[in-house]
Every structure is written in C-alpha cells, then in structure tokens.
C-alpha cells in the first residue's frame, strides 16, 4: 500500500470518531450513526434502484467515504458525504440539472447514488445480480477502468468470473478494503 493509501485508511479508521477502533466496527444500524440523512438515502435509492433495493448499502458507502460528514473533502478534491469529484458531479449534473450544489448533502447523496447506478449498469456482463453491487462500489472507489482491468486479469486466471472475490486480489488494495468495509458495515450486530 502506498503512503497516500495508508494515510487515507489511517484517517478513516482512527481519526474519524467511532468508525473502527480496536477492530470493533460500527454497523450502519448502530446507534453511533445518526439518521440525519436517511431520508435522502431512502429516496434516491428508491428512485435509482427501485423500492426493493436496500438503501443501507449507500449509507454504508457514505460512512466509508466520509463518516457521513457533509463538509468532508479529500486531498484529491472529492467533496461531501459521498466524496464526489467536482468534475464527476458536473457530468452527473448534465443529466440531472436540478442537482444544484455539490456541497448540499441532498444533492451529494443523490449524485453518489445516481453514479452508483451508472456503474451498476456497466457491470451487466454475465455477472450474477447479487455480485454487481460489489463491482459498482469498487468502480466508485477505483474507477471503472481500473476494476475492469482487474476483472480481465481475473478472467485470464480463472476463465469465468462470477464473483467479486475472484477479482478482488487483482484490484487495488485500497479498493479491496473499501468494498470489504462497506460489506462489514452492512452486518448486523
């Protein structure tokens, strides 16, 4: 892991209060996490993924991205709860002109879930439906091209790829931890 990735994980795991101390993870439904933004996670998950999709996945992603801090920013320039790059936000805004401000938690969450949906749709190629979300989350973190490259390497090694676990060893280390963290946040206590 390079020094920037190490620093990012240090910040996520140690400095952001209550995220994970001494190996004890706080889950999405844990009392530590407020329900301040739940209505937006519910609304935009239903809008972009349908009423039966569990909105907690995207709240878990928001926790992994920013600790649900609406004013979070990264050294790369990503901003808000969902840590969206301004350039990505502008691309999303072209299709959703009503998304007014990247700093507004509502529109930041909406844009993040919209982007997840775009990535989710790109991973149709023979993957089981229950695996597509892992690939979309990984793509959100590392970029579609990087995850597709890892997919092709796994396919070369295994022939047929049907799960994220087959691809994860070929993905960037930070991305493997990112997907694992979100899945861990979805576990019940």
Residue frames as a rotation matrix with the C-alpha (Angstrom) as fourth column:
UNK 1
0.589 0.808 0.000 0.00
0.808 -0.589 0.000 0.00
0.000 0.000 -1.000 0.00
UNK 2
-0.222 -0.692 0.687 1.44
0.593 -0.655 -0.468 3.39
0.774 0.304 0.556 -0.92
UNK 3
-0.861 -0.245 -0.446 1.78
0.509 -0.410 -0.757 6.15
0.002 -0.879 0.478 1.67
UNK 4
-0.759 0.639 0.125 -1.31
-0.596 -0.760 0.261 8.08
0.261 0.123 0.957 0.46
UNK 5
0.045 0.787 -0.615 -3.49
-0.218 0.609 0.763 4.99
0.975 0.100 0.199 0.72
UNK 6
-0.367 -0.259 -0.894 -2.04
0.760 0.471 -0.448 4.23
0.536 -0.844 0.024 4.15
UNK 7
-0.998 -0.016 -0.056 -2.79
0.043 -0.845 -0.534 7.78
-0.038 -0.535 0.844 5.28
UNK 8
-0.428 0.903 -0.043 -6.34
-0.659 -0.279 0.698 7.61
0.618 0.327 0.714 3.91
UNK 9
0.144 0.482 -0.865 -7.05
0.234 0.832 0.503 4.38
0.962 -0.275 0.007 5.79
UNK 10
-0.698 -0.413 -0.584 -5.46
0.671 -0.093 -0.736 5.79
0.250 -0.906 0.342 8.94
UNK 11
-0.910 0.385 0.157 -7.79
-0.404 -0.907 -0.116 8.78
0.098 -0.169 0.981 8.71
UNK 12
-0.121 0.925 -0.359 -10.83
-0.553 0.238 0.798 6.60
0.824 0.295 0.483 8.02
UNK 13
0.211 0.217 -0.953 -10.14
0.356 0.891 0.282 4.07
0.910 -0.399 0.111 10.73
UNK 14
-0.336 -0.457 -0.823 -8.59
0.916 0.043 -0.398 6.12
0.217 -0.888 0.404 13.51
UNK 15
-0.979 -0.181 -0.091 -9.26
0.198 -0.946 -0.255 9.82
-0.040 -0.268 0.963 13.26
UNK 16
-0.409 0.905 0.118 -12.90
-0.484 -0.325 0.813 9.72
0.774 0.276 0.570 12.24
UNK 17
-0.618 0.074 0.783 -14.63
-0.777 0.101 -0.622 9.09
-0.125 -0.992 -0.005 15.56
UNK 18
-0.051 0.661 0.749 -16.13
-0.594 0.583 -0.555 5.71
-0.803 -0.473 0.362 16.17
UNK 19
0.295 0.208 -0.932 -15.52
-0.937 0.253 -0.240 4.19
0.186 0.945 0.270 12.74
UNK 20
0.784 -0.081 -0.616 -13.43
0.089 0.996 -0.019 1.27
0.615 -0.040 0.788 13.86
UNK 21
0.145 -0.732 0.665 -11.36
-0.919 -0.349 -0.184 1.15
0.367 -0.585 -0.723 16.99
UNK 22
-0.518 -0.480 0.708 -9.52
-0.734 0.675 -0.080 -1.95
-0.440 -0.561 -0.701 18.11
UNK 23
-0.987 0.056 -0.151 -11.25
-0.053 0.774 0.631 -3.96
0.152 0.631 -0.761 15.40
UNK 24
-0.442 0.891 -0.105 -14.77
0.619 0.219 -0.754 -3.14
-0.649 -0.398 -0.648 16.62
UNK 25
-0.893 0.134 0.430 -16.77
0.322 -0.476 0.818 -1.93
0.314 0.869 0.382 13.64
UNK 26
-0.539 0.789 -0.296 -19.82
-0.160 -0.440 -0.884 0.28
-0.827 -0.429 0.363 13.95
UNK 27
-0.638 0.359 0.682 -22.57
0.735 0.547 0.400 -1.00
-0.230 0.756 -0.613 11.68
UNK 28
-0.755 0.361 0.547 -24.96
0.172 -0.697 0.696 1.09
0.633 0.620 0.464 9.61
UNK 29
0.274 0.962 0.019 -27.82
0.144 -0.061 0.988 0.47
0.951 -0.268 -0.155 12.03
UNK 30
-0.278 -0.479 -0.833 -25.60
0.904 0.163 -0.395 1.12
0.325 -0.863 0.388 15.05
UNK 31
0.654 0.604 -0.455 -26.68
0.742 -0.629 0.232 3.89
-0.146 -0.489 -0.860 17.42
UNK 32
-0.240 -0.836 -0.494 -23.41
0.554 -0.536 0.637 5.71
-0.797 -0.121 0.592 16.63
UNK 33
-0.917 -0.095 0.387 -24.69
0.393 -0.377 0.839 6.63
0.066 0.921 0.383 13.17
UNK 34
-0.564 0.734 -0.378 -27.47
-0.245 -0.586 -0.773 9.21
-0.789 -0.343 0.510 13.17
UNK 35
-0.153 0.592 0.791 -30.46
0.858 0.477 -0.191 9.02
-0.490 0.650 -0.581 10.90
UNK 36
-0.152 0.045 -0.987 -29.95
-0.008 -0.999 -0.045 12.62
-0.988 0.002 0.153 9.72
UNK 37
-0.497 -0.146 -0.855 -29.59
-0.790 -0.331 0.516 11.73
-0.358 0.932 0.049 6.04
UNK 38
-0.711 0.204 0.673 -31.61
0.174 0.978 -0.112 8.52
-0.681 0.038 -0.731 5.94
UNK 39
0.360 0.927 -0.105 -34.50
0.108 -0.153 -0.982 10.14
-0.927 0.342 -0.156 4.08
UNK 40
0.337 -0.308 -0.889 -32.16
-0.876 -0.450 -0.176 11.06
-0.345 0.838 -0.422 1.21
UNK 41
-0.774 -0.624 0.105 -30.56
-0.561 0.754 0.342 7.62
-0.293 0.205 -0.934 1.13
UNK 42
-0.368 0.737 0.567 -34.04
0.321 0.673 -0.666 6.06
-0.873 -0.063 -0.484 1.06
UNK 43
0.501 0.683 -0.531 -35.45
-0.188 -0.514 -0.837 8.45
-0.845 0.519 -0.129 -1.53
UNK 44
0.227 -0.464 -0.856 -32.62
-0.951 -0.295 -0.092 8.27
-0.210 0.835 -0.508 -4.05
UNK 45
-0.829 -0.386 0.404 -32.07
-0.323 0.921 0.218 4.53
-0.456 0.051 -0.888 -3.66
UNK 46
-0.065 0.899 0.433 -35.76
0.356 0.426 -0.831 4.01
-0.932 0.100 -0.348 -4.42
UNK 47
0.593 0.317 -0.740 -35.56
-0.436 -0.646 -0.626 6.45
-0.677 0.694 -0.245 -7.35
UNK 48
0.087 -0.687 -0.722 -32.44
-0.996 -0.069 -0.054 4.96
-0.012 0.724 -0.690 -8.99
UNK 49
-0.866 -0.485 -0.125 -32.53
-0.482 0.875 -0.053 1.32
0.135 0.014 -0.991 -7.85
UNK 50
-0.212 0.871 -0.443 -36.22
-0.120 0.426 0.897 0.66
0.970 0.244 0.014 -7.14
UNK 51
0.328 0.500 0.801 -38.27
-0.780 -0.336 0.529 0.19
0.534 -0.798 0.280 -3.98
UNK 52
0.983 0.136 -0.127 -36.89
-0.056 0.867 0.495 -3.23
0.177 -0.479 0.860 -3.07
UNK 53
0.194 -0.979 -0.057 -33.22
0.384 0.129 -0.914 -2.31
0.903 0.155 0.401 -3.03
UNK 54
0.554 -0.010 -0.832 -31.74
0.832 0.003 0.554 -1.91
-0.003 -1.000 0.010 0.48
UNK 55
0.772 -0.167 0.613 -30.82
0.040 -0.950 -0.310 1.77
0.634 0.264 -0.726 0.87
UNK 56
0.889 -0.448 0.090 -28.48
-0.126 -0.051 0.991 0.92
-0.440 -0.892 -0.102 3.77
UNK 57
0.416 -0.768 0.487 -25.83
0.889 0.456 -0.040 -0.09
-0.192 0.450 0.872 1.21
UNK 58
0.209 -0.312 0.927 -25.48
0.556 -0.741 -0.375 3.54
0.804 0.594 0.018 0.17
UNK 59
0.883 0.029 0.469 -25.49
-0.363 -0.592 0.719 4.80
0.298 -0.805 -0.512 3.73
UNK 60
0.725 -0.670 0.157 -22.67
0.390 0.588 0.709 2.32
-0.568 -0.453 0.688 4.40
UNK 61
0.211 -0.639 0.740 -20.90
0.929 -0.105 -0.356 3.76
0.304 0.762 0.571 1.39
UNK 62
0.564 0.064 0.823 -21.38
-0.005 -0.997 0.081 7.29
0.826 -0.050 -0.562 2.77
UNK 63
0.946 -0.261 0.192 -19.89
-0.189 0.037 0.981 6.14
-0.263 -0.965 -0.014 6.08
UNK 64
0.445 -0.816 0.369 -16.91
0.774 0.557 0.301 4.59
-0.452 0.151 0.879 4.28
UNK 65
0.239 -0.324 0.915 -16.43
0.764 -0.519 -0.383 7.68
0.600 0.791 0.123 2.14
UNK 66
-0.220 -0.247 0.944 -16.78
-0.039 -0.964 -0.262 10.47
0.975 -0.094 0.203 4.70
UNK 67
-0.843 0.044 -0.536 -18.05
0.531 0.231 -0.815 9.22
0.088 -0.972 -0.218 8.04
UNK 68
0.140 0.971 0.193 -21.31
0.965 -0.178 0.195 10.96
0.223 0.158 -0.962 6.98
UNK 69
-0.176 -0.269 -0.947 -19.63
0.502 -0.852 0.149 14.36
-0.847 -0.449 0.285 7.21
UNK 70
0.704 0.578 0.414 -21.23
0.633 -0.246 -0.734 16.72
-0.322 0.778 -0.539 4.69
UNK 71
0.877 -0.412 -0.248 -18.22
-0.451 -0.883 -0.127 19.06
-0.167 0.224 -0.960 4.68
UNK 72
0.384 -0.762 0.522 -15.63
0.235 0.627 0.743 16.31
-0.893 -0.162 0.419 4.07
UNK 73
0.845 -0.224 -0.485 -13.03
-0.534 -0.304 -0.789 16.87
0.029 0.926 -0.376 1.37
UNK 74
0.739 -0.610 0.286 -10.13
0.522 0.787 0.330 14.78
-0.426 -0.094 0.900 0.17
UNK 75
-0.081 -0.872 -0.484 -6.66
-0.013 -0.484 0.875 15.70
-0.997 0.077 0.028 -0.99
UNK 76
-0.713 -0.121 0.691 -7.79
0.635 0.308 0.709 14.67
-0.298 0.944 -0.143 -4.50
UNK 77
-0.938 0.343 -0.036 -10.59
-0.339 -0.896 0.287 17.24
0.066 0.282 0.957 -4.33
UNK 78
-0.454 0.818 -0.352 -13.55
0.462 0.554 0.692 14.90
0.762 0.152 -0.630 -3.71
UNK 79
-0.864 0.161 0.477 -16.26
-0.414 -0.768 -0.489 16.60
0.287 -0.620 0.730 -1.68
UNK 80
-0.052 0.962 0.267 -19.24
-0.923 -0.149 0.355 15.93
0.381 -0.228 0.896 0.53
UNK 81
0.294 0.338 0.894 -20.81
-0.770 0.638 0.012 12.90
-0.566 -0.692 0.448 2.13
UNK 82
0.880 0.137 0.455 -20.29
0.120 0.863 -0.491 10.74
-0.460 0.486 0.743 -0.93
UNK 83
0.032 -0.980 -0.197 -16.86
-0.040 -0.198 0.979 12.19
-0.999 -0.023 -0.046 -1.79
UNK 84
0.627 0.279 0.727 -17.61
0.707 0.187 -0.682 13.13
-0.326 0.942 -0.080 -5.38
UNK 85
-0.578 -0.815 -0.029 -15.06
0.671 -0.496 0.551 14.87
-0.464 0.299 0.834 -7.54
UNK 86
-0.126 0.538 -0.834 -16.38
-0.193 -0.838 -0.511 18.20
-0.973 0.096 0.209 -8.88
UNK 87
-0.682 -0.160 -0.713 -15.69
-0.718 -0.039 0.695 17.03
-0.139 0.986 -0.089 -12.46
UNK 88
-0.907 0.403 -0.120 -17.77
0.376 0.906 0.196 13.88
0.188 0.133 -0.973 -11.89
UNK 89
-0.357 0.799 -0.485 -20.51
0.512 -0.267 -0.816 15.97
-0.781 -0.539 -0.314 -10.28
UNK 90
-0.348 0.196 -0.917 -20.63
-0.608 -0.791 0.061 18.21
-0.714 0.579 0.395 -13.35
UNK 91
-0.903 0.026 -0.429 -21.03
-0.333 0.588 0.737 15.15
0.271 0.808 -0.523 -15.62
UNK 92
-0.694 0.679 -0.239 -23.85
0.715 0.609 -0.344 13.87
-0.088 -0.410 -0.908 -13.40
UNK 93
-0.336 0.541 -0.771 -25.42
0.169 -0.771 -0.614 17.32
-0.927 -0.337 0.167 -13.32
UNK 94
-0.829 0.027 -0.558 -25.63
-0.538 -0.312 0.784 17.37
-0.153 0.950 0.273 -17.13
UNK 95
-0.697 0.584 -0.416 -28.15
0.205 0.718 0.665 14.52
0.688 0.378 -0.620 -16.86
UNK 96
0.125 0.683 -0.720 -29.72
0.967 0.077 0.242 15.95
0.220 -0.727 -0.651 -13.67
UNK 97
-0.375 -0.373 0.849 -29.72
0.363 -0.901 -0.235 19.75
0.853 0.220 0.474 -13.97
UNK 98
0.609 0.676 0.415 -31.80
-0.171 -0.399 0.901 20.03
0.774 -0.620 -0.128 -10.80
UNK 99
0.507 -0.557 -0.658 -28.78
0.860 0.379 0.342 18.85
0.059 -0.739 0.671 -8.73
UNK 100
0.912 0.061 0.406 -27.85
0.129 -0.981 -0.143 22.32
0.389 0.183 -0.903 -7.66
UNK 101
0.438 -0.733 0.520 -24.90
-0.817 -0.566 -0.108 22.18
0.374 -0.378 -0.847 -5.27
UNK 102
0.099 -0.513 -0.853 -22.26
0.005 0.857 -0.515 19.54
0.995 0.046 0.087 -4.58
UNK 103
-0.833 -0.466 0.300 -21.98
-0.235 -0.193 -0.953 20.85
0.502 -0.864 0.052 -1.00
UNK 104
-0.067 0.896 0.438 -25.66
-0.991 -0.111 0.075 20.22
0.116 -0.429 0.896 -0.24
UNK 105
-0.678 -0.252 0.691 -25.98
-0.464 0.875 -0.137 16.77
-0.570 -0.413 -0.710 1.40
UNK 106
0.335 0.894 0.299 -29.20
-0.206 0.379 -0.902 16.06
-0.919 0.241 0.312 -0.50
UNK 107
0.840 0.014 -0.543 -27.67
-0.540 -0.082 -0.838 16.57
-0.057 0.997 -0.061 -3.94
UNK 108
-0.245 -0.969 -0.011 -24.35
-0.968 0.245 -0.061 14.99
0.061 -0.005 -0.998 -2.97
UNK 109
-0.457 0.180 0.871 -26.16
-0.289 0.896 -0.337 11.82
-0.841 -0.405 -0.357 -1.87
UNK 110
0.652 0.758 0.016 -28.42
-0.183 0.178 -0.967 11.88
-0.736 0.628 0.254 -4.94
UNK 111
0.527 -0.531 -0.664 -25.40
-0.838 -0.192 -0.511 12.26
0.144 0.826 -0.546 -7.23
UNK 112
-0.519 -0.760 0.392 -23.50
-0.822 0.569 0.015 9.49
-0.235 -0.314 -0.920 -5.47
UNK 113
-0.179 0.536 0.825 -26.39
-0.057 0.831 -0.553 7.04
-0.982 -0.146 -0.118 -5.79
UNK 114
0.817 0.407 -0.408 -27.01
-0.384 -0.143 -0.912 8.10
-0.429 0.902 0.039 -9.40
UNK 115
0.096 -0.883 -0.459 -23.34
-0.979 -0.002 -0.203 7.41
0.178 0.469 -0.865 -10.15
UNK 116
-0.565 -0.209 0.798 -23.57
-0.492 0.862 -0.122 4.05
-0.662 -0.462 -0.590 -8.37
UNK 117
0.417 0.821 0.391 -26.49
-0.054 0.452 -0.891 3.19
-0.907 0.350 0.233 -10.67
UNK 118
0.680 -0.254 -0.688 -24.50
-0.733 -0.252 -0.632 4.14
-0.013 0.934 -0.357 -13.76
UNK 119
-0.410 -0.912 0.012 -21.65
-0.910 0.409 -0.071 1.88
0.060 -0.040 -0.997 -12.62
UNK 120
-0.296 0.411 0.862 -24.06
-0.342 0.797 -0.498 -0.90
-0.892 -0.442 -0.095 -11.61
UNK 121
0.756 0.644 -0.113 -25.48
-0.285 0.170 -0.943 -0.93
-0.589 0.746 0.312 -15.14
UNK 122
0.325 -0.716 -0.618 -22.00
-0.925 -0.106 -0.364 -1.16
0.195 0.690 -0.697 -16.65
UNK 123
-0.671 -0.632 0.388 -21.41
-0.719 0.683 -0.132 -4.46
-0.181 -0.367 -0.912 -14.81
UNK 124
0.414 0.908 0.067 -24.12
-0.823 0.405 -0.398 -6.49
-0.389 0.109 0.915 -16.56
UNK 125
0.105 -0.407 -0.907 -21.70
-0.882 0.384 -0.274 -8.69
0.460 0.829 -0.318 -18.48
UNK 126
0.113 0.008 -0.994 -22.57
-0.101 0.995 -0.003 -12.14
0.989 0.100 0.113 -17.19
UNK 127
-0.892 -0.424 0.158 -22.33
-0.179 0.009 -0.984 -11.32
0.415 -0.906 -0.084 -13.51
UNK 128
-0.272 0.813 -0.514 -24.96
0.876 0.431 0.218 -12.58
0.399 -0.391 -0.829 -11.10
UNK 129
0.363 0.534 0.763 -27.18
0.233 -0.845 0.481 -9.72
0.902 0.003 -0.432 -9.94
UNK 130
0.966 0.065 -0.249 -26.08
0.255 -0.105 0.961 -10.05
0.036 -0.992 -0.118 -6.31
UNK 131
0.156 -0.984 -0.085 -22.43
0.904 0.108 0.413 -9.52
-0.397 -0.141 0.907 -7.36
UNK 132
0.157 -0.079 0.984 -22.95
0.778 -0.604 -0.172 -6.40
0.608 0.793 -0.034 -9.45
UNK 133
0.949 0.228 0.217 -23.15
0.057 -0.802 0.594 -4.07
0.309 -0.552 -0.775 -6.46
UNK 134
0.580 -0.805 -0.129 -19.67
0.395 0.139 0.908 -5.09
-0.713 -0.577 0.399 -5.26
UNK 135
-0.174 -0.634 0.753 -18.27
0.978 -0.024 0.206 -4.30
-0.112 0.773 0.625 -8.71
UNK 136
0.451 0.409 0.794 -20.13
0.519 -0.843 0.140 -0.97
0.726 0.349 -0.592 -8.81
UNK 137
0.988 -0.102 -0.118 -18.81
0.054 -0.483 0.874 0.01
-0.146 -0.870 -0.471 -5.35
UNK 138
0.207 -0.968 0.140 -15.29
0.678 0.245 0.693 -0.99
-0.705 -0.049 0.707 -6.34
UNK 139
-0.093 -0.182 0.979 -15.63
0.940 -0.339 0.026 1.10
0.327 0.923 0.203 -9.52
UNK 140
0.858 0.421 0.295 -16.85
0.274 -0.860 0.430 4.08
0.435 -0.288 -0.853 -7.47
UNK 141
0.797 -0.579 -0.172 -13.64
0.078 -0.184 0.980 3.84
-0.599 -0.794 -0.101 -5.45
UNK 142
-0.108 -0.968 0.228 -11.01
0.317 0.184 0.930 2.95
-0.942 0.173 0.287 -8.05
UNK 143
-0.236 0.106 -0.966 -12.68
-0.832 -0.536 0.144 3.92
-0.503 0.838 0.214 -11.33
UNK 144
0.752 0.637 0.167 -14.45
-0.439 0.673 -0.595 1.64
-0.492 0.375 0.786 -13.76
UNK 145
0.618 -0.559 -0.553 -11.34
-0.566 0.172 -0.806 1.20
0.546 0.811 -0.210 -15.92
UNK 146
-0.418 -0.825 0.380 -9.18
-0.861 0.226 -0.456 0.00
0.290 -0.518 -0.805 -13.03
UNK 147
-0.130 0.446 0.885 -11.78
-0.605 0.672 -0.428 -2.51
-0.786 -0.591 0.183 -11.86
UNK 148
0.869 0.416 -0.268 -12.38
-0.447 0.427 -0.787 -3.68
-0.213 0.803 0.556 -15.42
UNK 149
0.135 -0.915 -0.379 -8.63
-0.769 0.145 -0.623 -4.26
0.625 0.376 -0.684 -15.74
UNK 150
-0.589 -0.292 0.753 -8.69
-0.763 0.508 -0.400 -6.35
-0.266 -0.810 -0.522 -12.54
UNK 151
0.414 0.835 0.364 -11.72
-0.535 0.546 -0.645 -8.22
-0.737 0.072 0.672 -13.94
UNK 152
0.756 -0.165 -0.634 -9.85
-0.579 0.286 -0.764 -9.05
0.307 0.944 0.121 -17.15
UNK 153
-0.364 -0.930 0.050 -6.82
-0.814 0.291 -0.502 -10.29
0.452 -0.224 -0.863 -15.18
UNK 154
-0.376 0.313 0.872 -9.08
-0.639 0.593 -0.489 -12.50
-0.671 -0.742 -0.023 -13.03
UNK 155
0.719 0.683 -0.127 -10.81
-0.528 0.419 -0.738 -13.79
-0.451 0.598 0.662 -16.15
UNK 156
0.321 -0.708 -0.629 -7.43
-0.741 0.225 -0.632 -14.69
0.589 0.669 -0.453 -17.64
UNK 157
-0.684 -0.612 0.397 -6.58
-0.714 0.451 -0.535 -16.62
0.149 -0.649 -0.746 -14.49
UNK 158
-0.585 0.530 0.614 -9.96
-0.295 0.566 -0.770 -18.26
-0.756 -0.631 -0.175 -13.74
UNK 159
-0.848 0.356 0.393 -11.67
0.520 0.414 0.747 -18.36
0.103 0.838 -0.536 -17.12
UNK 160
0.015 0.932 0.362 -15.16
0.450 -0.330 0.830 -17.42
0.893 0.151 -0.425 -16.00
UNK 161
-0.959 -0.282 0.017 -15.64
0.133 -0.503 -0.854 -14.73
0.249 -0.817 0.520 -13.36
UNK 162
-0.078 0.993 -0.088 -18.83
0.477 0.115 0.871 -14.84
0.875 0.026 -0.483 -11.30
UNK 163
0.733 0.373 -0.568 -17.91
0.666 -0.229 0.710 -13.06
0.135 -0.899 -0.416 -8.06
UNK 164
0.798 -0.425 0.428 -16.09
-0.430 -0.898 -0.090 -10.07
0.422 -0.112 -0.900 -6.62
UNK 165
0.681 -0.545 0.489 -13.95
-0.342 0.354 0.870 -12.45
-0.648 -0.760 0.054 -4.55
UNK 166
0.543 -0.486 0.685 -12.37
0.766 0.621 -0.167 -13.73
-0.344 0.616 0.709 -7.77
UNK 167
0.512 -0.269 0.815 -11.47
0.511 -0.668 -0.541 -10.19
0.690 0.694 -0.205 -8.88
UNK 168
0.996 -0.004 0.089 -10.55
-0.071 -0.635 0.769 -8.62
0.053 -0.772 -0.633 -5.53
UNK 169
0.482 -0.876 0.000 -6.97
0.526 0.289 0.800 -9.99
-0.701 -0.386 0.600 -5.46
UNK 170
-0.217 -0.545 0.810 -6.28
0.976 -0.150 0.160 -8.12
0.035 0.825 0.564 -8.71
UNK 171
0.646 0.532 0.547 -7.91
0.479 -0.841 0.251 -4.85
0.594 0.100 -0.798 -7.60
UNK 172
-0.218 -0.707 0.673 -6.05
-0.226 -0.634 -0.739 -2.03
0.949 -0.314 -0.022 -5.84
UNK 173
-0.686 -0.152 -0.711 -5.53
0.575 0.486 -0.659 -2.76
0.446 -0.861 -0.246 -2.14
UNK 174
-0.936 0.348 -0.060 -7.48
-0.248 -0.768 -0.591 0.33
-0.251 -0.538 0.805 -1.11
UNK 175
-0.329 0.848 -0.416 -10.43
-0.839 -0.060 0.541 -0.83
0.434 0.527 0.731 -3.22
UNK 176
-0.322 0.162 -0.933 -10.43
0.217 0.972 0.094 -4.31
0.921 -0.172 -0.348 -1.68
UNK 177
-0.849 -0.050 -0.526 -10.57
0.529 -0.072 -0.846 -2.74
0.004 -0.996 0.087 1.78
UNK 178
-0.817 0.568 -0.098 -13.25
-0.571 -0.821 0.005 -0.27
-0.078 0.060 0.995 0.68
UNK 179
-0.145 0.782 -0.606 -15.64
-0.550 0.445 0.707 -2.99
0.823 0.435 0.366 -0.55
UNK 180
-0.382 -0.073 -0.921 -14.89
0.540 0.791 -0.287 -5.14
0.750 -0.607 -0.263 2.50
UNK 181
-0.982 -0.017 -0.188 -15.57
0.163 -0.577 -0.801 -2.19
-0.095 -0.817 0.569 4.81
UNK 182
-0.522 0.847 -0.100 -18.94
-0.824 -0.471 0.316 -1.44
0.220 0.247 0.944 3.23
UNK 183
-0.011 0.494 -0.870 -19.94
-0.143 0.860 0.490 -5.10
0.990 0.130 0.061 3.48
UNK 184
-0.651 -0.306 -0.695 -18.81
0.611 0.333 -0.719 -5.09
0.451 -0.892 -0.030 7.11
UNK 185
-0.943 0.327 0.056 -20.94
-0.314 -0.822 -0.475 -2.02
-0.109 -0.465 0.878 7.83
UNK 186
-0.224 0.901 -0.371 -23.95
-0.766 0.073 0.638 -3.91
0.602 0.427 0.674 6.48
UNK 187
-0.523 0.006 -0.852 -23.59
0.327 0.925 -0.194 -6.70
0.787 -0.381 -0.486 9.02
UNK 188
0.554 0.722 0.414 -25.92
-0.240 -0.337 0.910 -6.72
0.797 -0.604 -0.014 11.96
UNK 189
-0.279 -0.680 0.678 -24.58
-0.851 -0.153 -0.503 -6.68
0.446 -0.717 -0.536 15.49
